[in-house]
Amino acid sequence: MDQSRVILYFVLWYSLTVIYNISNKHVLNEFPLPTLITFIQLFLGIPIIFAEWYTYNDRPALHVYRQNSSGYLKLSLYHGLGNLSTVYSLQAGTVSFTHVLKALEPIFASILSYFLMGSQFTMPVYASLLVIIAGVAITSIEEITFTWFNFITAMCSNLFYQLRIVCAKLELNSSTTSTTTVTTYIDAGTWTTTTYSPTHLFQVLTILR
């Protein structure tokens, strides 16, 4: 993947995240029901993904069986809990401060990558994480709307989302290619092996969560 595409994906990801969080805050101001709002968000994703799934002519079968279900359900659980924690954090504090707390996600990513994947980064990378920690600490001290509930739920969101990402990476790396191999049951009554691309894997997780 060339550098320009990586930059484009990064900009899109961050822009859509900001829009999502601001929209969430507006809804929470009118309806302070974070659990219900989270459930509605997750539920509405199912028909959207189903519609997208069945527009692909080359889609793999959507029958995921026991040997694959445990890993996918685990990722879906992390995704759902991360979403729930984010909504609760947005309700408890300002959008800007929640974004500051979410800046600690790389810390969780580096720790989880080390313990779950055995990945180690260079010392300059770890040094840059110390700068992030210092910045968040200073901002937290000076934040007049700071609450521990806002802080803890944001940390839970960081943890669950990074667990989802690291474990999804492990799932994708379990195959010899850049896709995830799954066993499916086709209409003829026989077992076959197919692959899920990262896009297909995301769709499956959206349905399962």
N, C-alpha and C positions, 0 to 999 in steps of 0.2 A: 504494500500500500504506500503510495507516494506521500510526501510530506504535506502537500496542499490539501489532500483529502483528509488527513489527520487533523489539520488545523480547522477545516470546514466542519468536521464532525464535532470537534471540541466546542466551536462557537455555537453550533446548533444545540448541542447538549446543554451548555450553560445558559443560553438564551431561553430555551424552553423550560429549564428548571426555574429560572427567575419568574417567567410568566405563570408557571404552575403554582409557585409559592404565593405570589401576589394574589392570584385568583382564589387560592385556598383561604387566604387571610380575609378577603372580602366576604366569602361565603361564611366563614367562621364568625365574623362580626354580626352577621344576620341570623345565623343558626349555630349557636355554640354547642354543637353535638358532634365532636370529633370522631367518635366511633362510628356513628351512623354515616357521616360523610365519607369516611374511609371505606366502609362497606359498599356504599353506592358507587364510589369511584372504581373499586375493584370489580364489582359486578358488571358495571357498564362496559368494562374492557373486554368481557367475554364475547358478546355479540359482534363487537367491532373486529376482534381478532378472528372469529369464525368467518365473518364476511370476507376479510382479507385472505384468510387461508384458502377458501374455496374459489378464489379468483385466480389462483396459481394453477397452471396446467401441470407443472412439474412438482407439485407438492408431494411429500412423502405421506404415507398413511398415518392417520391420527390415532392409531391404536398402540398405546404404550403399555406394556405388560409388566409383570411383577419384577422382572430382572432390571427394569429401568425406572420403575415408579418411585422407589425409595429416594434415589438421588434427586429426581425432579420435584418430588413433594417437599424435600428438604429445602431446595432452592426457592420453591414457591412460598414456603413458610417464612424464610428470611425476607423475601420480597414484601410479603404482606405485613410483617411486623415492622419492617423499615418504613413502609408507607404510613402505618398507624402511628409510629413514633414521631415521624415528621409532622403529621397533622396536629398531634398533641403539642409538639414544640411550638408550632406556628400559633396555636391558640394561646399558649402561655406567654409568648413574648412577641417582639417585633420581627418583621420579615428580615430586616437588615441584620439584627443581632443573631437570628437563627442562621443566616448565611455565614456569619463570622464563625459560629460554632461548627458549622458543617465544613469549614476549612480544615478541620482536624481529621478529615477522612483519610488523607495520606498516612497519618500516624497509624491508624487502624489497619490500613492496607499493608504497610511495611511489617507490622507485627504479625498479622495473620499470614502474610506470604512467607514469612520466616518459619513459623510453626507448622503451617499446613502444607507448604510447597517446598520448604527448604531453600527458598530464594533469599539471597543476600545482596544488598546494594552497596555502593561505594561509600566511603566516609563523607565525601562532600554532600551526597544525598542525605545521609543521616544528619549532617550538620544543618542542612536547610530545614529539616523537620524541627530542629530546636528553635529556629527563627519563627516558624509557624506557631509553635507552642507559646513562645514569649509574646507574640503579637496577640494571640487569643486571650492569654492571661491578662495582659494590660487592658485590652478592650473590655473584658469581663469586669475588671475592677472599676472601670470608669462608667460602665453601662448603668444608667439610672433605672432601667426597667428589668435589671437582672433578677431572676428567680432561680432557685435550685431545680425546680420542676422543669423549667425551660431548658436548663443546662443538661439535666439527666436524660430527658427525652431526646434531646439532640444527640447526645452521646450514644444512646441506644439506637437511634437512626443510623449514625455512622457505623456502629458495630454490625447491625443487621445487613445494611447495604453492602458493606465490604465483605461480609461473610458470603453474601449472594455472589458477588463478583469473583472472589477467590475460588469458591466452590464451583462456580460455573466454568472458570478457567480450567479447573481440574477435570471437569466433565469433558470439556472440549479437547483437552490434552490426552484424554484416555484413548483417543483414536490416533492412528498414524497419520491422519490428514487433519485439516482445519475444521472438520465437521465431527459431530457426535454420532457414533454408531448405535443404532437401536434395533431391537428385534420387533417385528410387527407381524400381525396375523392378517393375511389377505383373504379376499372373498372365496378363493378356490379351496380354502381350508388347509393351507400349508403355511409353514413358518418361513419367513424370509428375513434377510438383514438389509436394512437401508440406512441412510445417513441423514442427520439433521444438520443444516447449516446453522450458524449463529442466529440468523433471523428466525428460522423455524424453531429453534430452541427457545427463543424469547416468546414466541407465540404459544408454545406448549405451556410454558411457565405461567403466562398470563391466564390461560384457561384453567390451569390447576389451582391457582392461588385463590 
